[in-house]
């Protein structure tokens, strides 16, 4: 009989997407179209706040940016797990699905 650890070995080589989010900003399309090379967009996060780290859209950790040689890196400060005080709604930062009405106008579900 295979142990739980043996089964975990089967999935360890699966590729996942790790995303680090610096912050967010809601903008009107006209403002996005007006952006140029010297434009500055203020995000919703302070400079001393930890960054959110996602795997396939699911929050897994928080960290900080560090320099590692000539590259940027992320130092993990906190692993977000089932025992975390963070609510489940804030863990999944993906946008809600888009539904289309019969008239063809899109609205959030």
C-alpha positions in Angstrom: 0.0 0.0 0.0 1.4 3.4 -1.0 1.8 6.0 1.7 0.5 9.6 1.5 4.1 10.8 1.0 4.5 8.5 -2.0 1.4 9.9 -3.7 2.7 13.5 -3.1 5.8 12.6 -5.0 3.7 12.1 -8.1 2.7 15.7 -8.3 5.9 17.5 -7.2 7.1 18.0 -10.7 3.9 19.7 -12.0 4.5 23.3 -13.1 2.5 26.0 -11.4 2.5 29.8 -11.9 3.9 31.8 -9.0 2.7 35.5 -9.1 3.8 38.3 -6.8 1.5 41.2 -6.5 2.9 44.6 -5.7 -0.6 46.3 -5.5 -3.7 47.0 -7.4 -5.4 50.0 -9.0 -8.8 50.4 -10.7 -8.7 52.7 -13.7 -11.1 53.8 -16.4 -10.1 52.7 -19.9 -9.6 56.4 -21.0 -6.9 56.7 -18.2 -5.2 53.5 -19.3 -5.1 54.7 -22.9 -3.6 58.0 -21.8 -0.6 56.2 -20.1 2.8 57.1 -21.5 6.4 56.1 -20.8 6.7 58.6 -17.9 3.3 57.8 -16.3 3.2 56.9 -12.7 0.4 54.8 -11.3 -0.2 54.9 -7.5 -1.1 51.4 -6.2 -3.2 50.5 -3.1 -0.3 49.2 -1.1 2.2 51.0 1.2 6.0 50.5 0.6 6.4 48.7 3.9 3.5 46.3 3.5 4.3 42.7 2.5 3.6 41.5 -1.0 1.1 38.8 -1.8 2.4 35.6 -3.4 -0.1 33.5 -5.4 0.2 30.0 -6.9 -2.3 29.6 -9.8 -4.4 32.6 -8.4 -4.5 31.3 -4.8 -2.8 33.3 -2.0 -0.1 31.1 -0.4 2.3 33.5 1.3 3.4 37.0 1.9 6.9 38.3 1.4 9.3 41.2 0.7 11.4 42.2 -2.2 15.2 41.8 -1.8 18.2 42.1 -4.1 20.0 38.8 -4.7 23.1 39.7 -6.7 21.9 41.7 -9.7 18.3 40.3 -9.6 15.2 40.9 -7.5 14.0 38.1 -5.3 11.3 37.6 -2.7 11.9 36.6 0.9 8.9 34.7 2.3 7.7 36.3 5.5 4.5 34.4 6.1 2.9 31.2 4.8 -0.8 31.6 4.5 -2.6 28.3 5.4 -5.9 27.0 6.6 -5.2 28.1 10.2 -4.6 31.7 9.1 -6.8 34.5 10.4 -7.2 35.8 6.8 -10.7 35.2 5.5 -11.2 32.8 2.5 -12.7 35.6 0.4 -9.4 37.6 0.5 -7.3 34.5 -0.3 -8.6 34.1 -3.8 -7.8 37.3 -5.7 -9.0 36.2 -9.1 -11.6 38.4 -10.8 -15.2 37.1 -10.6 -16.4 35.3 -13.7 -17.9 37.5 -16.5 -21.5 36.6 -17.5 -23.2 37.8 -20.7 -26.8 38.8 -20.8 -29.0 38.0 -23.8 -28.6 41.6 -25.0 -24.8 40.9 -25.1 -23.9 43.3 -22.3 -21.3 41.9 -19.9 -21.7 42.2 -16.1 -20.0 40.7 -13.2 -21.6 37.6 -11.6 
